[in-house]
């Protein structure tokens, strides 16, 4: 995969591979190979969804196209005519990729920054490189797999060091030494459906926000004199006192990693399994060394060739959990931590299912195991985002509360039909282990933060293209609305806009992703806006860097990051980059350069790859070049800077394209921010609809168009107001 090292002002961007292959002729090199491959995939997929082999080829072509585009742009040994010809041919390949993604929107996940590239895709990539006369990338050889663990999953592996540990502990048996006495639950709630009322209890707010926590008798610490803050030590004290399930939902930046490691130490929950996003694996290993220096930590990469099977702390990322779920469930773990637990909010996803599978196996083998779900943003779109997290913690199963929660609900002597049930039910759940503290309450020394919107006018060709795309999208919505209205056999009950029909049309558009031959969908419109804003956002970040010091710039799409980096290079501004396709070594070097090198003024970060687990508080200004679809993702990005260790007020500058759907999206994101506040912080803010932002954005476009004086569409519907 292509890697990006920190770029100082004026640095050259030529690589050894570029020098070895300076030219791309019409019938030579990698471009014809990519064009032939993607045409074959396109032809095979015309009848419907792209098959698995085609999906692999699609992803590989996209990756190689990006690398080749960067190489052609940076190669100083070719003349401009050849460069233009190469870029034109690559644009043709990109057009085919885009058309295929419009027909089969599931392909978009393969293009996302940070998308997993499986081993068979790496093999195909090397085959294409060889065919194009390039040096293939090294492939890791998989370790021999234990046949017993492969039953039911051809991808599952058992690392050799794990087998060695199993042989060294042949009589490792389940631990039921501390099984609590359980009285049968046969009370008034046995026939009630309780999960939905429990979720609703968090919609209605309440006074309770955090379980009762004990006062710590001392402050645990790691090496180098690191000491916990009071709010952190309280969680460790609760674990030492016997509490074993925690939804640790402190606001981002309050040190949840240290709390989890020392809580595991206090509960003697080793060996400990830690499941994390890929981008924070190295950070967890580093934190484990600081806070639990007596406990050896190992990080699982790929098939686990270098895994230490005897380690006390095993750190694995969500993306490879599927192939390791078998042995992890039988390894004898006494504790499990799931970091960024909102990643498992979708119970139907493979990621969630594997987390729940492993946790249930641990629960079966060890009755008093420690389970901790860590997330500063547990609610993304809906109260039911709680469901998978609660199931991981053992509070509920797929259909009903488990024993501890059921007993607590029975003790209230209330049913969902009784006044006061929802407040009592909320308290019963919180007492099981919800821990939520705000920075303003427990870390008042962290300076304030604010989000400031900077509207920019897009008056160039890009702006006209965006407005045209919005108009086409709005025309399609209105046409479907009018068609549905005309097809009705009975007249409408009320005059004016039928808001129920508006929602149905918006849902259809979102479900079909605007499958139109003439115009884009809401996602392509937002991407065009991001591309148009990229240079302006980078210019503003550069001005900030020259006036106030280091700046963090976040973007969602790779091409937006590319434009920003090119702008910094032209302006002579040193920058580093954090992307999903970097190796841990390159990523660590880029972070270190931004933190310590005075010549590196800006770090360009992917919202997906760098939005969690990083400490970038050396900066106090964040530029959001693109908007996210959730307030949670925006909050996570800002809190890379606004966290313990920050000494200056933090400002996040959102670059908003005026007179476009961008401004409405910003309002919808801000409206969503009240969801977690009401559910967890006891806020009186309105939660609003639980429908996601994409749906509400489409509904807004259609409603405003229908309420306009006419349907002329001579300008953007938003601009018309």
C-alpha positions as CSV (number, residue, x, y, z in Angstrom):
1,X,0.0,0.0,0.0
2,X,1.1,3.5,-0.6
3,X,2.5,5.2,2.5
4,X,2.9,8.9,3.2
5,X,5.7,10.3,5.2
6,X,5.7,13.8,6.8
7,X,6.4,16.5,4.2
8,X,8.4,19.5,5.0
9,X,8.1,22.7,3.0
10,X,9.6,22.2,-0.4
11,X,10.2,18.5,0.0
12,X,10.3,16.4,-3.2
13,X,7.8,13.5,-3.6
14,X,9.7,11.1,-5.9
15,X,10.0,7.5,-4.9
16,X,12.4,4.7,-6.0
17,X,9.5,3.0,-7.7
18,X,8.8,6.2,-9.7
19,X,12.4,6.4,-10.9
20,X,12.4,2.8,-11.9
21,X,9.3,3.1,-14.0
22,X,9.2,6.7,-15.3
23,X,6.9,6.2,-18.3
24,X,3.6,4.7,-19.1
25,X,3.1,4.0,-22.8
26,X,-0.3,3.2,-24.4
27,X,0.3,-0.6,-24.4
28,X,2.8,-0.9,-21.6
29,X,2.8,-0.4,-17.8
30,X,0.1,-0.8,-15.3
31,X,-2.7,1.4,-16.8
32,X,-3.7,-0.9,-19.6
33,X,-3.8,-3.8,-17.1
34,X,-6.1,-1.9,-14.8
35,X,-8.3,-0.8,-17.7
36,X,-8.7,-4.4,-19.0
37,X,-9.4,-5.8,-15.5
38,X,-12.1,-3.3,-14.6
39,X,-13.8,-3.7,-18.0
40,X,-14.0,-7.4,-17.4
41,X,-15.5,-6.8,-13.9
42,X,-17.9,-4.3,-15.4
43,X,-19.1,-6.8,-18.1
44,X,-19.5,-9.6,-15.5
45,X,-21.6,-7.4,-13.2
46,X,-24.0,-6.0,-15.7
47,X,-26.7,-8.5,-14.8
48,X,-26.9,-7.4,-11.1
49,X,-24.7,-7.4,-8.0
50,X,-20.9,-7.8,-8.5
51,X,-19.8,-11.3,-7.4
52,X,-17.1,-11.8,-4.7
53,X,-14.2,-12.3,-7.2
54,X,-15.3,-9.2,-9.0
55,X,-15.5,-7.2,-5.8
56,X,-11.9,-8.1,-5.0
57,X,-10.8,-7.0,-8.4
58,X,-12.8,-3.8,-8.1
59,X,-11.1,-2.9,-4.8
60,X,-7.6,-3.8,-6.2
61,X,-8.1,-1.7,-9.3
62,X,-9.2,1.3,-7.2
63,X,-6.2,1.0,-4.9
64,X,-3.7,0.7,-7.8
65,X,-5.4,3.5,-9.7
66,X,-4.9,5.9,-6.7
67,X,-1.3,4.9,-6.4
68,X,-0.7,5.3,-10.1
69,X,-2.4,8.7,-10.2
70,X,-0.1,9.9,-7.3
71,X,3.0,8.5,-9.1
72,X,2.1,10.1,-12.4
73,X,1.5,13.5,-10.8
74,X,4.7,13.4,-8.8
75,X,7.0,12.0,-11.6
76,X,9.3,14.8,-12.7
77,X,10.9,12.7,-15.5
78,X,8.0,12.7,-17.9
79,X,6.9,15.5,-20.1
80,X,3.6,17.3,-19.5
81,X,1.9,15.7,-22.6
82,X,2.6,12.2,-21.3
83,X,1.5,13.2,-17.8
84,X,-1.8,14.6,-19.1
85,X,-2.4,11.5,-21.3
86,X,-1.8,9.2,-18.3
87,X,-4.1,11.1,-16.0
88,X,-6.8,11.1,-18.7
89,X,-6.6,7.3,-19.0
90,X,-6.8,7.0,-15.3
91,X,-9.8,9.3,-15.2
92,X,-11.5,6.8,-17.6
93,X,-10.9,4.0,-15.2
94,X,-12.2,6.1,-12.4
95,X,-15.4,6.8,-14.4
96,X,-16.0,3.1,-14.8
97,X,-15.5,2.6,-11.0
98,X,-18.0,5.4,-10.3
99,X,-20.6,4.0,-12.6
100,X,-20.3,0.6,-11.1
101,X,-20.7,2.0,-7.6
102,X,-23.8,3.9,-8.7
103,X,-25.4,0.6,-9.8
104,X,-24.1,-1.5,-6.9
105,X,-23.7,0.9,-3.9
106,X,-22.3,-1.9,-1.7
107,X,-19.0,-1.3,-3.6
108,X,-18.7,2.1,-1.9
109,X,-17.5,0.4,1.2
110,X,-14.5,-1.0,-0.7
111,X,-13.5,2.5,-1.6
112,X,-13.7,3.9,1.9
113,X,-10.6,5.2,3.6
114,X,-9.4,2.4,6.0
115,X,-11.3,-0.4,4.1
116,X,-9.9,-3.8,4.9
117,X,-7.8,-5.3,2.1
118,X,-7.9,-9.1,2.6
119,X,-5.0,-11.4,1.8
120,X,-6.5,-12.6,-1.5
121,X,-6.8,-9.0,-2.6
122,X,-3.1,-8.4,-1.9
123,X,-2.3,-11.5,-4.0
124,X,-4.3,-10.2,-6.9
125,X,-2.7,-6.8,-6.5
126,X,0.7,-8.3,-6.9
127,X,-0.4,-10.3,-9.9
128,X,-1.5,-7.1,-11.6
129,X,1.7,-5.3,-10.6
130,X,3.8,-8.1,-12.2
131,X,1.7,-8.0,-15.3
132,X,2.3,-4.3,-15.5
133,X,6.1,-4.7,-15.1
134,X,6.2,-3.6,-11.5
135,X,7.8,-5.1,-8.4
136,X,5.2,-6.9,-6.3
137,X,4.7,-6.1,-2.7
138,X,5.8,-8.7,-0.1
139,X,3.1,-11.0,1.1
140,X,3.0,-12.5,4.5
141,X,2.8,-16.3,4.6
142,X,-0.1,-17.6,6.8
143,X,0.7,-19.8,9.7
144,X,-0.5,-23.4,9.7
145,X,-4.1,-23.6,10.9
146,X,-5.5,-26.0,13.4
147,X,-8.3,-28.0,11.7
148,X,-10.5,-28.1,14.8
149,X,-10.8,-24.4,14.9
150,X,-11.6,-24.0,11.3
151,X,-14.9,-25.8,11.6
152,X,-17.7,-23.5,10.3
153,X,-15.3,-20.8,9.1
154,X,-12.6,-21.3,6.4
155,X,-10.9,-18.0,7.5
156,X,-10.4,-18.8,11.2
157,X,-6.8,-19.4,12.4
158,X,-5.0,-20.5,15.5
159,X,-1.5,-18.9,15.9
160,X,1.3,-21.3,16.7
161,X,2.1,-19.5,20.0
162,X,-1.5,-19.9,21.1
163,X,-1.3,-23.6,20.4
164,X,2.0,-23.7,22.5
165,X,0.1,-22.0,25.4
166,X,-2.7,-24.5,25.1
167,X,-0.2,-27.4,25.2
168,X,1.5,-25.8,28.2
169,X,-1.8,-25.5,30.1
170,X,-3.6,-28.7,29.0
171,X,-6.0,-28.7,32.0
172,X,-7.2,-25.1,31.7
173,X,-10.8,-25.4,32.8
174,X,-13.7,-23.0,33.2
175,X,-13.7,-21.0,36.4
176,X,-17.0,-21.1,38.2
177,X,-15.5,-20.6,41.7
178,X,-17.4,-17.3,42.3
179,X,-20.8,-18.0,40.8
180,X,-23.3,-15.7,42.7
181,X,-26.4,-17.3,44.2
182,X,-29.4,-16.5,42.0
183,X,-32.9,-16.5,43.2
184,X,-35.5,-17.4,40.5
185,X,-37.3,-14.5,38.8
186,X,-41.0,-15.3,38.6
187,X,-42.4,-11.9,39.5
188,X,-44.9,-9.5,37.9
189,X,-42.6,-8.7,35.0
190,X,-42.1,-12.2,33.7
191,X,-44.8,-11.8,30.9
192,X,-43.9,-8.2,29.9
193,X,-41.9,-7.2,26.8
194,X,-39.2,-5.1,28.5
195,X,-36.4,-4.2,26.1
196,X,-38.3,-1.5,24.2
197,X,-39.5,0.2,27.5
198,X,-35.9,0.1,28.8
199,X,-34.6,1.9,25.7
200,X,-37.4,4.4,25.9
201,X,-36.5,5.1,29.5
202,X,-33.3,6.7,28.2
203,X,-35.3,8.9,25.7
204,X,-37.2,10.5,28.4
205,X,-34.2,11.8,30.3
206,X,-33.9,11.8,34.1
207,X,-31.7,12.8,37.0
208,X,-29.5,9.7,37.1
209,X,-26.4,10.0,34.8
210,X,-23.8,7.7,36.4
211,X,-23.7,4.7,38.7
212,X,-22.7,5.4,42.3
213,X,-18.9,5.2,42.5
214,X,-16.7,4.7,45.6
215,X,-14.1,7.2,46.8
216,X,-10.7,5.8,46.0
217,X,-8.4,5.0,49.0
218,X,-5.4,5.7,46.9
219,X,-4.5,6.8,43.4
220,X,-3.1,3.9,41.2
221,X,-0.3,4.9,38.9
222,X,1.9,3.5,36.3
223,X,5.6,4.1,35.6
224,X,7.1,7.5,35.2
225,X,5.0,8.9,38.0
226,X,1.8,8.9,36.0
227,X,-1.2,9.3,38.3
228,X,-4.9,8.9,37.7
229,X,-7.2,11.8,38.1
230,X,-9.9,11.5,40.8
231,X,-12.7,10.5,38.3
232,X,-10.5,7.8,36.8
233,X,-9.5,6.4,40.2
234,X,-13.2,6.0,41.1
235,X,-13.7,3.5,38.4
236,X,-10.6,1.5,39.4
237,X,-11.9,1.5,43.0
238,X,-15.3,0.2,41.8
239,X,-13.6,-2.7,40.0
240,X,-11.5,-3.4,43.1
241,X,-14.7,-3.6,45.1
242,X,-16.1,-6.3,42.9
243,X,-18.0,-4.4,40.1
244,X,-17.6,-6.3,36.9
245,X,-19.5,-4.6,34.1
246,X,-19.0,-1.0,32.9
247,X,-20.3,1.1,30.0
248,X,-17.6,3.7,30.4
249,X,-19.1,6.6,28.4
250,X,-17.0,9.5,29.7
251,X,-16.7,12.3,27.2
252,X,-13.8,11.8,24.8
253,X,-10.5,13.0,26.2
254,X,-11.0,11.9,29.9
255,X,-8.6,9.0,29.8
256,X,-10.8,5.9,29.4
257,X,-7.9,3.7,28.3
258,X,-6.0,4.1,31.5
259,X,-9.2,3.5,33.5
260,X,-9.8,0.2,31.7
261,X,-6.3,-1.1,32.1
262,X,-6.1,-0.3,35.8
263,X,-9.6,-1.6,36.4
264,X,-8.5,-4.9,34.9
265,X,-5.4,-4.8,37.1
266,X,-7.6,-4.2,40.2
267,X,-10.0,-7.0,39.3
268,X,-7.1,-9.4,38.3
269,X,-8.9,-9.8,35.0
270,X,-5.9,-11.3,33.2
271,X,-5.4,-12.5,30.6
272,X,-7.4,-9.5,29.2
273,X,-8.8,-9.3,25.7
274,X,-9.0,-5.8,24.2
275,X,-10.9,-5.3,20.9
276,X,-10.2,-1.9,19.2
277,X,-10.3,-0.1,15.9
278,X,-7.2,-0.8,13.8
279,X,-5.9,2.7,14.1
280,X,-5.5,2.6,17.8
281,X,-3.8,-0.8,18.3
282,X,-0.4,0.7,18.7
283,X,-1.7,3.3,21.1
284,X,-3.2,0.6,23.3
285,X,0.0,-1.3,23.5
286,X,1.8,1.9,24.4
287,X,-0.7,2.8,27.1
288,X,-0.5,-0.8,28.5
289,X,3.3,-0.3,28.9
290,X,2.7,2.9,30.8
291,X,-0.1,1.9,33.1
292,X,0.4,-1.8,33.6
293,X,4.1,-2.3,33.1
294,X,4.1,-5.7,34.9
295,X,1.7,-7.1,32.3
296,X,3.0,-8.1,28.9
297,X,0.9,-6.9,26.0
298,X,0.8,-8.4,22.5
299,X,-0.9,-7.0,19.4
300,X,-2.5,-9.3,16.8
301,X,-1.7,-8.5,13.2
302,X,-3.1,-10.5,10.3
303,X,-3.1,-14.2,11.1
304,X,-1.2,-13.6,14.3
305,X,2.3,-14.8,13.2
306,X,4.1,-12.7,15.7
307,X,1.5,-13.0,18.5
308,X,2.7,-13.8,22.0
309,X,0.3,-16.5,23.1
310,X,1.5,-16.1,26.8
311,X,0.9,-12.4,27.1
312,X,-1.4,-10.9,29.7
313,X,-3.1,-8.4,27.4
314,X,-4.1,-9.4,23.9
315,X,-5.0,-6.5,21.6
316,X,-6.9,-7.3,18.4
317,X,-8.8,-5.0,15.9
318,X,-12.4,-5.4,14.8
319,X,-11.4,-6.0,11.1
320,X,-9.6,-9.4,11.8
321,X,-11.6,-10.5,14.8
322,X,-13.5,-12.9,12.5
323,X,-10.5,-15.1,11.8
324,X,-9.5,-15.2,15.5
325,X,-12.9,-15.5,17.2
326,X,-12.5,-19.3,17.7
327,X,-9.4,-19.4,19.8
328,X,-10.1,-16.1,21.5
329,X,-13.3,-17.5,23.0
330,X,-11.5,-20.5,24.5
331,X,-8.2,-18.8,25.6
332,X,-9.2,-18.4,29.2
333,X,-9.6,-14.7,29.3
334,X,-10.9,-13.2,32.6
335,X,-11.8,-9.8,31.1
336,X,-12.7,-8.2,27.8
337,X,-12.6,-4.5,26.8
338,X,-14.3,-3.2,23.7
339,X,-12.9,0.2,22.7
340,X,-15.0,2.6,20.6
341,X,-17.9,0.4,21.4
342,X,-20.3,2.3,19.2
343,X,-18.6,0.3,16.4
344,X,-20.9,-2.6,17.3
345,X,-24.1,-0.7,17.4
346,X,-25.4,-2.6,14.3
347,X,-26.2,-6.0,15.7
348,X,-26.6,-7.5,12.3
349,X,-23.0,-6.7,11.2
350,X,-20.3,-9.4,11.3
351,X,-18.3,-7.1,13.5
352,X,-21.0,-7.1,16.2
353,X,-21.7,-10.8,15.9
354,X,-18.1,-11.8,16.4
355,X,-17.7,-9.5,19.5
356,X,-20.9,-11.0,21.0
357,X,-19.7,-14.5,20.2
358,X,-16.4,-14.1,21.9
359,X,-17.9,-12.3,24.9
360,X,-20.5,-15.0,25.4
361,X,-17.8,-17.7,25.4
362,X,-15.8,-15.8,28.0
363,X,-18.9,-15.4,30.1
364,X,-19.6,-19.2,29.9
365,X,-16.1,-20.1,31.0
366,X,-15.5,-17.4,33.7
367,X,-18.4,-16.4,35.9
368,X,-16.9,-13.3,37.3
369,X,-15.1,-11.9,34.2
370,X,-14.7,-8.1,33.7
371,X,-16.5,-6.6,30.7
372,X,-16.0,-3.0,29.8
373,X,-17.4,-1.1,26.8
374,X,-15.6,2.2,26.2
375,X,-17.1,4.9,24.1
376,X,-17.4,8.7,24.3
377,X,-20.3,8.6,21.8
378,X,-22.5,5.6,22.6
379,X,-25.4,6.9,20.7
380,X,-25.0,7.7,17.0
381,X,-28.5,7.9,15.5
382,X,-30.9,6.0,17.8
383,X,-31.5,5.0,21.4
384,X,-31.4,1.4,20.3
385,X,-27.7,1.8,19.5
386,X,-27.5,0.7,23.2
387,X,-28.7,-2.8,22.3
388,X,-25.5,-4.6,21.2
389,X,-23.5,-2.8,23.9
390,X,-25.8,-4.0,26.7
391,X,-25.8,-7.5,25.3
392,X,-22.0,-7.5,25.2
393,X,-22.0,-6.5,28.9
394,X,-24.4,-9.3,29.7
395,X,-27.3,-7.0,30.9
396,X,-29.7,-8.3,28.2
397,X,-29.9,-11.1,25.7
398,X,-31.6,-11.0,22.3
399,X,-35.1,-10.9,23.7
400,X,-35.1,-9.9,27.4
401,X,-33.1,-8.6,30.4
402,X,-30.8,-11.1,32.0
403,X,-30.9,-12.1,35.6
404,X,-29.2,-9.1,37.3
405,X,-31.2,-6.5,35.4
406,X,-34.4,-8.5,35.7
407,X,-33.9,-8.7,39.5
408,X,-33.3,-5.0,39.8
409,X,-36.5,-4.3,37.7
410,X,-38.5,-6.6,39.9
411,X,-37.3,-4.8,43.0
412,X,-38.9,-1.6,41.7
413,X,-42.3,-3.3,42.1
414,X,-43.4,-1.4,38.9
415,X,-44.5,-2.4,35.4
416,X,-44.3,-0.4,32.2
417,X,-47.9,0.5,32.8
418,X,-47.2,2.2,36.1
419,X,-46.2,5.8,36.7
420,X,-42.6,6.1,37.6
421,X,-41.5,2.9,35.8
422,X,-39.3,4.7,33.2
423,X,-37.3,6.6,35.8
424,X,-36.8,3.6,38.0
425,X,-35.9,1.4,35.0
426,X,-33.3,4.0,33.9
427,X,-31.7,4.0,37.3
428,X,-31.7,0.1,37.4
429,X,-29.7,0.0,34.1
430,X,-27.3,2.8,35.1
431,X,-26.5,1.1,38.4
432,X,-25.4,-2.0,36.5
433,X,-22.4,0.0,35.3
434,X,-23.0,3.1,33.2
435,X,-20.3,5.7,34.0
436,X,-20.7,9.1,32.3
437,X,-18.8,12.1,33.3
438,X,-18.4,15.4,31.5
439,X,-15.2,17.4,31.1
440,X,-16.8,20.5,32.7
441,X,-17.6,18.5,35.8
442,X,-14.5,16.4,36.4
443,X,-11.7,18.2,34.5
444,X,-12.5,21.8,34.8
445,X,-8.8,22.7,34.0
446,X,-9.4,21.6,30.4
447,X,-10.1,24.8,28.5
448,X,-13.4,25.4,26.8
449,X,-14.0,24.5,23.2
450,X,-16.3,26.0,20.5
451,X,-17.4,25.1,17.0
452,X,-17.3,28.1,14.6
453,X,-18.8,27.9,11.1
454,X,-17.0,29.6,8.2
455,X,-19.4,30.0,5.2
456,X,-17.6,30.0,1.8
457,X,-19.1,31.0,-1.5
458,X,-18.6,28.5,-4.4
459,X,-18.9,30.8,-7.5
460,X,-16.6,28.9,-9.8
461,X,-17.3,26.0,-12.2
462,X,-17.3,23.6,-9.2
463,X,-20.0,25.6,-7.5
464,X,-22.2,25.6,-10.6
465,X,-21.7,21.9,-11.0
466,X,-22.8,21.4,-7.3
467,X,-25.9,23.5,-7.8
468,X,-26.7,21.6,-10.9
469,X,-26.4,18.3,-9.1
470,X,-28.6,19.5,-6.3
471,X,-31.2,20.7,-8.8
472,X,-31.2,17.3,-10.5
473,X,-31.5,15.5,-7.2
474,X,-34.4,17.8,-6.2
475,X,-36.1,17.3,-9.6
476,X,-36.0,13.5,-9.1
477,X,-37.5,13.8,-5.6
478,X,-40.3,16.1,-6.8
479,X,-41.0,13.9,-9.8
480,X,-41.4,10.8,-7.7
481,X,-43.5,12.7,-5.2
482,X,-45.9,14.0,-7.9
483,X,-46.0,10.5,-9.5
484,X,-47.0,8.9,-6.2
485,X,-49.5,11.7,-5.6
486,X,-51.1,11.2,-9.0
487,X,-51.3,7.4,-8.5
488,X,-53.5,7.7,-5.5
489,X,-57.1,6.5,-5.9
490,X,-58.4,8.8,-3.1
491,X,-57.8,12.5,-2.7
492,X,-55.4,13.7,0.0
493,X,-57.0,14.3,3.4
494,X,-55.2,17.6,3.9
495,X,-54.1,20.4,1.6
496,X,-50.4,21.4,1.2
497,X,-47.4,19.1,1.5
498,X,-48.0,15.5,2.5
499,X,-45.2,15.0,4.9
500,X,-45.8,11.2,5.2
501,X,-45.3,10.9,1.4
502,X,-42.2,13.2,1.6
503,X,-40.7,10.7,4.1
504,X,-41.6,7.8,1.9
505,X,-40.0,9.4,-1.2
506,X,-36.9,10.3,0.8
507,X,-36.6,6.7,2.1
508,X,-36.9,5.4,-1.5
509,X,-34.2,7.8,-2.7
510,X,-31.9,6.8,0.1
511,X,-32.6,3.0,-0.3
512,X,-31.9,3.2,-4.1
513,X,-29.0,5.7,-3.7
514,X,-30.4,7.8,-6.5
515,X,-29.9,5.2,-9.2
516,X,-30.2,7.8,-12.0
517,X,-28.4,8.0,-15.3
518,X,-28.5,11.8,-15.4
519,X,-27.7,12.9,-11.9
520,X,-26.0,12.1,-8.7
521,X,-27.4,11.2,-5.3
522,X,-27.0,13.0,-1.9
523,X,-23.6,11.2,-1.4
524,X,-22.1,12.3,-4.7
525,X,-23.4,15.9,-4.1
526,X,-21.7,16.0,-0.7
527,X,-18.5,14.6,-2.1
528,X,-18.5,17.3,-4.8
529,X,-19.0,19.9,-2.1
530,X,-16.0,18.4,-0.2
531,X,-13.9,18.6,-3.3
532,X,-14.8,22.2,-4.0
533,X,-14.1,23.2,-0.4
534,X,-10.8,21.4,-0.2
535,X,-8.5,24.1,-1.4
536,X,-10.3,26.8,0.6
537,X,-10.2,24.7,3.8
538,X,-6.5,24.1,3.2
539,X,-5.8,27.8,2.7
540,X,-7.6,28.7,5.9
541,X,-5.7,26.0,7.8
542,X,-2.4,27.4,6.4
543,X,-3.3,30.9,7.6
544,X,-4.1,29.5,11.0
545,X,-0.8,27.6,11.1
546,X,1.2,30.8,10.3
547,X,-0.6,32.9,12.9
548,X,-1.4,30.6,15.8
549,X,0.7,27.4,15.4
550,X,-0.1,23.8,14.7
551,X,-3.4,22.9,13.1
552,X,-5.3,19.6,12.6
553,X,-7.3,19.3,9.4
554,X,-9.9,16.6,9.0
555,X,-11.4,15.3,5.8
556,X,-13.6,12.4,4.8
557,X,-12.5,11.5,1.3
558,X,-9.0,10.7,0.0
559,X,-9.2,13.1,-2.9
560,X,-10.0,16.0,-0.5
561,X,-7.0,15.1,1.6
562,X,-4.9,15.0,-1.7
563,X,-6.0,18.5,-2.6
564,X,-5.3,19.8,0.9
565,X,-1.8,18.3,0.9
566,X,-1.1,19.7,-2.6
567,X,-2.1,23.1,-1.4
568,X,0.2,23.0,1.6
569,X,3.1,21.9,-0.7
570,X,2.5,24.8,-3.0
571,X,2.4,27.2,0.0
572,X,5.6,25.9,1.5
573,X,3.8,24.6,4.6
574,X,5.2,21.4,6.2
575,X,2.6,18.7,6.8
576,X,2.1,15.2,7.9
577,X,-0.7,12.8,6.9
578,X,-2.7,10.2,8.8
579,X,-4.6,7.8,6.5
580,X,-6.1,4.4,6.7
581,X,-3.7,2.7,4.3
582,X,-0.6,3.4,6.3
583,X,1.4,0.8,8.2
584,X,1.6,1.3,12.0
585,X,5.2,2.3,11.6
586,X,4.5,5.1,9.1
587,X,1.4,6.3,11.1
588,X,3.5,6.5,14.3
589,X,6.2,8.4,12.5
590,X,3.8,10.9,11.1
591,X,2.1,11.5,14.4
592,X,5.5,12.0,16.1
593,X,6.5,14.4,13.4
594,X,3.4,16.6,14.0
595,X,3.9,16.5,17.7
596,X,7.6,17.3,17.9
597,X,8.9,18.7,14.6
598,X,8.5,22.5,14.4
599,X,8.6,22.4,10.6
600,X,5.4,20.3,10.5
601,X,2.7,22.8,10.9
602,X,-0.4,20.8,9.8
603,X,-1.5,17.2,10.1
604,X,-4.1,16.1,7.5
605,X,-6.3,13.5,9.0
606,X,-8.9,11.0,7.7
607,X,-12.1,11.3,9.7
608,X,-12.4,7.5,9.6
609,X,-8.7,6.6,10.3
610,X,-7.8,9.3,12.7
611,X,-11.0,10.3,14.4
612,X,-10.4,8.0,17.4
613,X,-7.6,7.1,19.8
614,X,-5.2,9.9,19.0
615,X,-3.8,12.6,21.3
616,X,-3.1,15.7,19.2
617,X,-3.4,18.3,21.9
618,X,-0.2,20.0,20.8
619,X,-2.7,21.9,18.5
620,X,-5.7,23.9,19.7
621,X,-7.3,24.6,16.2
622,X,-9.2,22.0,14.2
623,X,-10.4,22.6,10.6
624,X,-13.2,20.4,9.4
625,X,-12.9,20.4,5.6
626,X,-15.9,18.1,5.2
627,X,-19.0,17.4,7.3
628,X,-19.6,14.0,8.7
629,X,-23.0,12.3,8.6
630,X,-23.1,12.1,12.4
631,X,-22.5,14.5,15.3
632,X,-20.6,11.7,17.1
633,X,-17.9,11.5,14.3
634,X,-17.5,15.2,14.4
635,X,-17.2,15.2,18.2
636,X,-14.6,12.4,18.1
637,X,-12.5,14.4,15.7
638,X,-12.6,17.6,17.8
639,X,-11.7,15.6,20.9
640,X,-8.4,14.5,19.4
641,X,-7.4,18.0,20.5
642,X,-9.8,18.8,23.3
643,X,-8.7,16.3,26.0
644,X,-6.6,15.9,29.1
645,X,-3.3,17.7,28.5
646,X,-4.8,20.6,26.5
647,X,-3.8,24.0,28.0
648,X,-5.5,26.4,25.5
649,X,-9.1,26.9,24.4
650,X,-10.0,24.8,21.4
651,X,-11.8,26.0,18.3
652,X,-13.1,23.8,15.5
653,X,-13.6,25.6,12.3
654,X,-16.3,24.0,10.1
655,X,-16.0,25.1,6.4
656,X,-19.6,25.3,5.1
657,X,-20.5,25.8,1.4
658,X,-23.1,28.5,1.5
659,X,-26.3,28.2,-0.5
660,X,-25.9,24.4,-0.7
661,X,-27.2,21.4,1.2
662,X,-23.9,21.7,3.2
663,X,-25.4,24.3,5.4
664,X,-28.6,22.3,6.1
665,X,-26.4,19.2,6.9
666,X,-24.6,21.3,9.6
667,X,-27.9,22.2,11.2
668,X,-29.0,18.5,11.2
669,X,-25.7,17.4,12.8
670,X,-26.1,20.0,15.5
671,X,-29.7,18.8,16.2
672,X,-28.4,15.2,16.6
673,X,-25.9,16.3,19.2
674,X,-28.8,16.5,21.7
675,X,-29.4,12.7,21.6
676,X,-26.5,11.6,23.8
677,X,-27.0,14.6,26.0
678,X,-30.6,13.7,26.8
679,X,-30.0,9.9,27.1
680,X,-26.9,10.0,29.2
681,X,-26.5,13.4,30.7
682,X,-30.1,14.0,31.8
683,X,-30.4,17.0,29.5
684,X,-33.7,18.6,28.8
685,X,-32.8,19.1,25.1
686,X,-35.2,17.6,22.6
687,X,-34.0,14.4,21.1
688,X,-35.9,14.9,17.8
689,X,-36.4,12.2,15.2
690,X,-34.1,9.1,15.4
691,X,-34.0,8.9,11.6
692,X,-30.5,9.4,10.3
693,X,-29.1,12.6,8.8
694,X,-29.2,11.4,5.2
695,X,-32.9,10.8,5.3
696,X,-33.6,14.2,7.0
697,X,-31.4,16.0,4.5
698,X,-33.4,14.5,1.6
699,X,-36.7,15.3,3.3
700,X,-35.5,18.9,3.7
701,X,-34.6,19.3,0.1
702,X,-38.0,17.9,-1.1
703,X,-40.1,19.9,1.4
704,X,-38.4,23.2,0.5
705,X,-38.9,22.5,-3.2
706,X,-42.6,21.7,-2.7
707,X,-43.1,24.9,-0.6
708,X,-41.3,27.1,-3.1
709,X,-43.5,29.5,-5.2
710,X,-42.9,27.3,-8.3
711,X,-41.0,24.3,-9.5
712,X,-38.8,26.2,-11.9
713,X,-35.5,25.2,-10.3
714,X,-33.7,28.2,-11.7
715,X,-31.5,28.1,-8.7
716,X,-30.7,25.9,-5.7
717,X,-33.8,25.2,-3.6
718,X,-31.8,26.3,-0.6
719,X,-30.6,29.4,-2.3
720,X,-34.2,30.3,-3.2
721,X,-34.9,30.9,0.4
